[in-house]
């Protein structure tokens, strides 16, 4: 069995000194660049997990699509719960990490490297649950992604999304109390470089997200802004700004129509 080595922790906001660390790719890439549990789905740093939030339901024998699987911990966690998982990531490096993790954990997952909106390999109306954790913030055209996810989901099946909270992007995360450093309405892409990879994040407002989901014929039935866990010690991504501003936005939406 090949040993799994998690990606270098260059994506951790604590590994950088500039104030923008939590507002760029380093925070958006949270699930890809940290070593997470493979036993339960996690939605963001220092917030409740699927064990408490129960957004996905019983996954036994369910066909699950994960968009932006990163190094694979959530995909493996779902496979351990009996799901038949298809996991897609646009980073070849991350898919390679995920393959090693899948082998180490002795699970079975269909891993795909490609654009998150390129789902032609999935038949229409065959997916029971879709999940994306901290991945869609790096997508410029969410409408295209949501149209494809709508096509492959069964009617009324859920799409569960977590993102860096739009309000958290606008603060200096290292201030105590935090101070504003960017307009909430500034949609200028934020460039990032992590290791050998580079790209841009695409900030959006909560209204932008709802509009995009509605255009693709999704109905939102859950909106969560989880308070941070009270447990200590804190995770490596913790900053005091998380006491003041929600760091993660979680939305569950269900496919309407056909």
N, C-alpha and C positions, 0 to 999 in steps of 0.2 A: 504494500500500500504506500502511495506517495504521501509524504508529510505535507500538510498544508501550512504555509506561512502567510499570515495576513499581510496586506499591502503596507508599505512604509507609512508611518503616521504623519506624513507631510500634510495631509488634509485636515488635521486637527487644528481648530482655531488656537489652541494653546501652544501649538508648535510654531506660531507666527507672532510677530510683535506689532504689526501694523493694525490700527483700529478697524480696518475694513475686513478683517479676517472672517468674522461671522456673517458678513453681508455678501460674500462672494462665493466662489465655487467650494471653498474649504468647508463651508457649512452645508451647502446644497449637497455636497458629496458625502455627507455624514455616513450613510450606510455602506458606501463603497470603500471607505478608507479607515474604518475602525473594526476591531475584532469583536463581533457581537455574538450573543448567545444563539445557538442553533436549535433551541427548544421552543421558542415562542416568537411570534411576529412582533417586531418593535417598530414604532411609528416615528420616533424622534428621540433626541437626547434628554434624559432626566424627566421623562413623562411616563404615564401608565402604558402598559403593553396591551396586546390583544387579550391577555388573560383577564384584564379588568374591563376593557372597552367593549369586547365582544361584537365587533363590527362585521366579521367575516362569516360567522355561523359555523355549523358543523362542516368540516372539510372532508370527512370520510367519503372516498370515492367521487369527490367533486373534481371537475376539470378546472384548473386555476391557471390564469395568465398573469405573470408578473412583468411589468414594464419597468426596466431599469433595475435589474437585480443586483448590480454591483458585484461584490465578492460572493454573493449567494446565501447569506445566513437566513434571510426570510424565506427564500425558496426551499431551503433544506428544512426549516422549521415546519412549513406547510406539508412537505412530503412526509415528514415523520408523523404527521397527524392523518395520514392516509390520502392526501390529495394527489392527483395526477397533475404535476406542475409543468407548465411551459414557461421558461424564464428568458427574457430578451434583454440585451444590453447593447448600447452602441459603442462600447469600449471593448476592443479585442483583449486588452490587458485584464479587464475585470472579468470577462468571460473565462479567461484562463485561470484566474484565481478561483472562480466559482467551480470550475471543473475539478480542481484539486480538493476543494472543500466537499463536493459531492462524493468524491471517491473516499475521502477520509471518513465521512459520516455514513458511508455505505447506503446511500439513498439513490433513487432513480429520478432524474429530472431531465427534461428535454431543454437543452441550452441552445440559444440562438444568438449569434452576433449580427446586429443590424439596426437600422433605423427603427425607432419605437413606433412609428406609424406604418411600417412595412409589415403588415400582418397577412399578406396574401396566402401564406402557408397554413393559415387557420381557416377552417370552413365556417360559414355563417351559422349563427345560432347554436354554437357548440360549447361555449364557455360558461361555466356556472358562476365564477367569481373572477373579477379582475382587480389587481392591486398594483399601486405604484407608490413607493416610499422615497421621498426626497429626490425624485428623478425628473419630474415634469417641469421644474423650474428652469432647466437648461434647454427646454424646447421652445423654439420660436413660434411654431404654428400649432397651438394646442387644438384648434378646430379640426385639423387633419387627423391628429391622434385620436380625438374623441369620436370622430366619424368611424374610424376603423374599429375602435373598441366597441362601439354600438353595434356594428355589423356582426362581430363574432360572439357577442353575449347573447344568452337566451333572454326572452322577454322577462322583464322585472328582475333580472339578475343584477347584483350590485357591482359598482365600480367604487373602490375605496382608494382615496388619494390622501397622502400627507405631503405637505410642502413647508419650507421655511415660512413662517407667518409674515405676510406682507408688512405688518407693523414693525416686526423685529428687524427687517432690512433697513429701516430708516434711522435706527439709533446707533450710537457708538456703544457697542456691546460691552466695552470695558469700563465705561463710566459708572459711578455709583453715587447718586442716581445717574442713569444714562441720559445722554443729551442727543438732540436731533442732529443728524449729519447728512440726511438726504430727504428730499421731498417724497411723500407717499405716492405722489402722482408721477414721479420721474420713472419713465419706462425705458430709459437708456440702458442698453445691454451692459452687463458688467463682465469684463474679460477675466479669465482665470487661467492659471497654469498650475498643474499638479503633476509632479514627476515628469514623465515624457508626454503628457497629454495637455491640450489647450483647447479653449472654447470660450463661450459666453453664457452667462445666466441672463434670463429675460424676466425682469421684475413685472409683476402684475398686481392689480388690486383684487380684493375679494369680489367686487362687482365684475371685473374682467373674467374671473374664473366661473362665476355663476352664468354669465352671458354665454361663454363658450360651451358650457355643459348644456344649456337650454337649446342652443343652436343645433346641437347634435341629438336632441330629443332625449335628454336625461332629466329625471326628476330628483332633486336633492331631498333626502329625508333625514340626514344627520349633518350637523355642523358642530365641530368640537374645537375648543381652544384650551387644551388641557393645562391645568395648573401643574407646576413642577412637583415632583415627588418630594415628600418631606424626609425621606430616608437619607442617611449619610453613610459613607462618604459620597460625594458627588462624582459624576462621571467626568472624564477628561475634557468634555466640551462645555462644562458648566461655566457660566459667568453670572455675576450678580444681577445683570440686566434681566435675566430670566425671572427674577422676583417681581419685576416691574411690568414687563411686556411679554405676552405669550410668544414663545419661540416657534411653535409648530401649529399649523392649521390642518385639521383633518376634516374631510368631506366624504360622505357616502352618498352616491347617486344611483338611481335605478333606471335601467333601460325602459323606455316607453316605446310603444308602437312596434314595428317590424323592421 
